[in-house]
Amino acid sequence: MKILLFGGTGEGRELAEWMLSQGLDATVCVATEYGETLLPDGAQVHVGRLDAGTMEILMAGGYTLVIDATHPYAVEVTKNIRAAAQAAGLPCLRLLRQSDREDGCQKAADMAAAADLLEGLPGKVLLTTGSKELDAFARPGLRERCCPRVLPMADSLERCLALGFPPKNIICMQGPFTKEMNLATLRQFHVRTLVTKDTGGYGGFRAKADAAREAGCDLVVVERPQTEEGLTLEEVQRRLLGEERI
């Protein structure tokens, strides 16, 4: 078995580390050099963004199985992986993180809908949706209230500044973040609303939701863009060990 894993997520990194410990022949695909630094030492890595065509070419390199462990909001990437695997004639497993619902939150269908909700909510906002999702919140009058928390990378900071977010509001930090860290951030910046994706356990959703509740903040959750079927990390591991059929 020769495995091509599309990772870049917490569960993808955990699976990569587990496969390495099991001596499985696997290559992990990540989009950036930063993603490579998060992988375990000794992992075989392919770095760079791929479209469906280049994915198919890569899959032709003797691989027998594809695993998609990309982010649940990376809809286009998942679509390309499936198309490339089908074209290459390879089975494809989807490692899908479980949703972690929160009662009492306000739900938004997408980022624009979340920004619309914020227009009617008072005070400062902590955005934990990532630097790629900031455009919808860069509206005059709203962006001045928003504190985007992004990765400590030059391009993330430059994007925040280019969209007009006040430098004093930009938080460049690398997770994972505990409930206590989130709570300290909410209090330090006098935040009234926290915006997050439905990222599940690996995305730190519970730590954010619990912190928001304790701080008395509103919680706005941007729902997943599509409903998917997939496997848990444990189910993927059992299949790789031959305990269940692939």
C-alpha positions as CSV (number, residue, x, y, z in Angstrom):
1,M,0.0,0.0,0.0
2,K,1.3,3.4,-1.0
3,I,-0.8,6.3,0.4
4,L,-1.2,9.9,-0.7
5,L,-2.6,11.9,2.2
6,F,-4.0,15.4,1.6
7,G,-3.5,17.0,5.0
8,G,-3.0,20.4,6.5
9,T,-5.4,19.9,9.3
10,G,-5.0,18.8,12.9
11,E,-6.5,15.4,12.2
12,G,-4.4,15.1,9.1
13,R,-1.2,15.7,11.0
14,E,-2.3,13.2,13.7
15,L,-2.9,10.6,10.9
16,A,0.4,11.3,9.3
17,E,2.2,10.8,12.6
18,W,0.3,7.6,13.2
19,M,1.1,6.2,9.7
20,L,4.8,7.0,10.3
21,S,4.7,5.1,13.6
22,Q,3.1,2.1,11.8
23,G,5.8,2.2,9.0
24,L,3.2,2.8,6.3
25,D,4.5,4.2,3.0
26,A,2.7,7.6,2.8
27,T,3.3,11.0,1.3
28,V,1.6,14.0,2.9
29,C,0.5,16.9,0.7
30,V,0.4,20.4,2.2
31,A,-0.2,23.7,0.5
32,T,2.6,25.7,2.1
33,E,6.0,25.5,3.7
34,Y,4.4,26.6,7.0
35,G,2.2,23.5,6.8
36,E,5.3,21.4,6.3
37,T,6.8,22.7,9.5
38,L,3.9,21.3,11.5
39,L,4.3,17.7,10.3
40,P,6.2,15.1,12.3
41,D,9.9,14.6,11.6
42,G,10.6,11.9,9.0
43,A,7.3,12.3,7.1
44,Q,7.5,12.3,3.3
45,V,6.0,15.6,2.2
46,H,4.8,17.2,-1.0
47,V,4.6,21.0,-0.7
48,G,2.6,23.2,-3.0
49,R,-0.9,24.0,-4.1
50,L,-2.4,21.6,-6.6
51,D,-5.4,21.6,-9.0
52,A,-7.3,18.5,-10.2
53,G,-4.9,18.1,-13.1
54,T,-1.7,18.2,-11.1
55,M,-3.3,16.0,-8.4
56,E,-4.0,13.4,-11.0
57,I,-0.4,13.5,-12.2
58,L,0.9,13.1,-8.7
59,M,-1.5,10.2,-8.0
60,A,0.0,8.4,-11.0
61,G,3.3,8.0,-9.1
62,G,2.5,4.5,-7.9
63,Y,0.0,5.4,-5.2
64,T,-2.7,2.8,-4.3
65,L,-4.9,4.9,-2.0
66,V,-5.9,8.5,-1.5
67,I,-7.0,10.1,1.8
68,D,-8.6,13.5,1.9
69,A,-8.1,15.0,5.4
70,T,-8.5,18.6,4.2
71,H,-10.6,21.2,6.1
72,P,-14.4,20.8,5.9
73,Y,-14.6,24.3,4.5
74,A,-12.1,23.6,1.7
75,V,-14.9,22.5,-0.7
76,E,-13.1,23.1,-4.0
77,V,-10.0,21.2,-2.8
78,T,-12.1,18.2,-1.8
79,K,-13.9,18.3,-5.1
80,N,-10.6,18.3,-7.0
81,I,-9.2,15.4,-4.9
82,R,-12.3,13.3,-5.6
83,A,-12.2,14.1,-9.3
84,A,-8.4,13.3,-9.6
85,A,-8.8,10.1,-7.7
86,Q,-11.6,9.0,-9.9
87,A,-9.7,9.8,-13.0
88,A,-6.6,7.9,-11.6
89,G,-8.8,4.9,-10.7
90,L,-7.8,5.1,-7.0
91,P,-10.0,4.6,-3.9
92,C,-10.4,7.8,-1.9
93,L,-11.2,7.9,1.8
94,R,-12.6,11.1,3.3
95,L,-11.4,11.8,6.9
96,L,-14.1,14.2,8.1
97,R,-14.0,15.9,11.5
98,Q,-17.1,15.7,13.5
99,S,-19.3,18.7,14.0
100,D,-19.7,20.1,17.5
101,R,-22.9,22.0,17.8
102,E,-23.6,24.7,20.3
103,D,-27.0,25.6,21.7
104,G,-27.7,29.3,22.0
105,C,-25.4,30.5,19.2
106,Q,-26.4,32.5,16.2
107,K,-25.8,30.6,12.9
108,A,-24.8,32.1,9.6
109,A,-24.9,30.3,6.2
110,D,-21.7,32.0,5.1
111,M,-19.2,34.8,5.9
112,A,-21.4,37.5,4.3
113,A,-24.4,36.4,6.4
114,A,-22.2,36.5,9.5
115,A,-21.1,40.0,8.7
116,D,-24.8,41.0,8.3
117,L,-25.5,39.6,11.8
118,L,-22.6,41.6,13.2
119,E,-24.1,44.8,11.9
120,G,-26.8,44.4,14.4
121,L,-24.6,43.4,17.3
122,P,-22.7,45.9,19.5
123,G,-19.1,46.1,20.4
124,K,-15.8,44.5,19.5
125,V,-15.7,41.3,17.5
126,L,-13.1,38.4,17.6
127,L,-12.8,36.8,14.1
128,T,-11.4,33.3,14.2
129,T,-12.3,32.4,10.7
130,G,-8.8,32.7,9.1
131,S,-7.1,35.4,6.9
132,K,-8.7,34.0,3.7
133,E,-12.2,34.7,5.0
134,L,-11.8,38.4,6.0
135,D,-13.2,40.1,2.9
136,A,-16.8,40.0,4.1
137,F,-15.9,41.7,7.4
138,A,-13.9,44.5,5.8
139,R,-17.0,46.8,5.5
140,P,-16.5,50.4,6.6
141,G,-17.9,50.7,10.1
142,L,-17.6,47.0,10.8
143,R,-13.9,46.4,10.3
144,E,-12.9,49.0,12.8
145,R,-14.7,46.8,15.5
146,C,-13.2,43.6,14.3
147,C,-10.1,41.8,15.8
148,P,-9.0,39.2,13.3
149,R,-6.9,36.4,14.8
150,V,-4.6,35.0,12.1
151,L,-1.5,32.9,11.7
152,P,1.8,34.6,12.5
153,M,2.8,34.8,8.8
154,A,3.7,37.9,6.8
155,D,1.0,37.3,4.1
156,S,-1.7,36.9,6.8
157,L,-0.7,40.2,8.4
158,E,-0.4,42.0,5.0
159,R,-3.9,40.8,4.1
160,C,-5.4,42.2,7.3
161,L,-3.7,45.6,6.7
162,A,-4.6,45.7,3.0
163,L,-8.3,45.2,4.0
164,G,-8.1,48.1,6.4
165,F,-8.3,46.4,9.8
166,P,-6.7,48.6,12.5
167,P,-3.2,47.3,13.3
168,K,-4.0,47.5,17.1
169,N,-6.8,44.9,16.5
170,I,-4.8,42.4,14.6
171,I,-3.8,39.3,16.6
172,C,-1.1,37.1,14.9
173,M,-0.8,33.8,16.9
174,Q,-0.5,30.1,16.2
175,G,-2.9,27.7,17.9
176,P,-4.2,25.4,19.2
177,F,-5.9,27.8,21.7
178,T,-7.2,26.7,25.1
179,K,-10.4,27.9,26.6
180,E,-8.3,30.0,29.0
181,M,-6.3,31.6,26.2
182,N,-9.5,32.4,24.3
183,L,-11.0,33.9,27.5
184,A,-8.0,36.0,28.1
185,T,-8.1,37.3,24.5
186,L,-11.8,38.1,24.8
187,R,-11.2,40.1,27.9
188,Q,-8.1,41.8,26.8
189,F,-9.8,43.2,23.7
190,H,-13.1,43.8,25.4
191,V,-14.9,41.5,22.8
192,R,-18.7,41.3,22.7
193,T,-19.0,38.7,19.9
194,L,-16.8,35.8,18.8
195,V,-17.1,34.5,15.2
196,T,-16.0,31.0,14.3
197,K,-16.5,28.2,11.8
198,D,-18.1,24.9,12.8
199,T,-14.6,23.5,13.1
200,G,-15.2,20.6,15.5
201,G,-12.8,19.3,18.1
202,Y,-9.6,19.6,16.0
203,G,-10.5,23.2,15.1
204,G,-10.9,24.2,18.8
205,F,-14.6,24.9,18.5
206,R,-15.4,23.8,22.1
207,A,-12.6,25.9,23.6
208,K,-14.0,29.0,21.8
209,A,-17.6,28.3,22.6
210,D,-16.9,27.7,26.3
211,A,-14.8,30.8,26.5
212,A,-17.5,32.9,24.8
213,R,-20.1,31.6,27.2
214,E,-18.0,32.3,30.3
215,A,-17.1,35.8,29.0
216,G,-20.8,36.6,28.3
217,C,-20.1,37.0,24.6
218,D,-22.4,36.3,21.7
219,L,-21.3,33.4,19.5
220,V,-21.8,33.5,15.7
221,V,-21.1,30.2,14.0
222,V,-20.6,30.0,10.2
223,E,-22.0,26.7,9.1
224,R,-20.3,24.2,6.9
225,P,-20.7,24.9,3.2
226,Q,-21.9,21.4,2.4
227,T,-23.1,18.2,4.1
228,E,-20.5,15.4,3.7
229,E,-20.2,11.8,4.6
230,G,-16.8,10.6,5.8
231,L,-14.8,8.6,8.3
232,T,-13.4,9.4,11.7
233,L,-9.7,9.2,12.4
234,E,-10.2,5.9,14.2
235,E,-12.2,4.4,11.3
236,V,-9.5,5.4,8.8
237,Q,-6.9,3.8,11.0
238,R,-8.8,0.6,11.2
239,R,-9.1,0.5,7.4
240,L,-5.4,1.1,7.0
241,L,-4.7,-1.8,9.4
242,G,-7.0,-4.1,7.3
243,E,-9.6,-4.4,10.1
244,E,-12.2,-2.9,7.8
245,R,-12.6,-3.0,4.0
246,I,-11.3,0.1,2.1
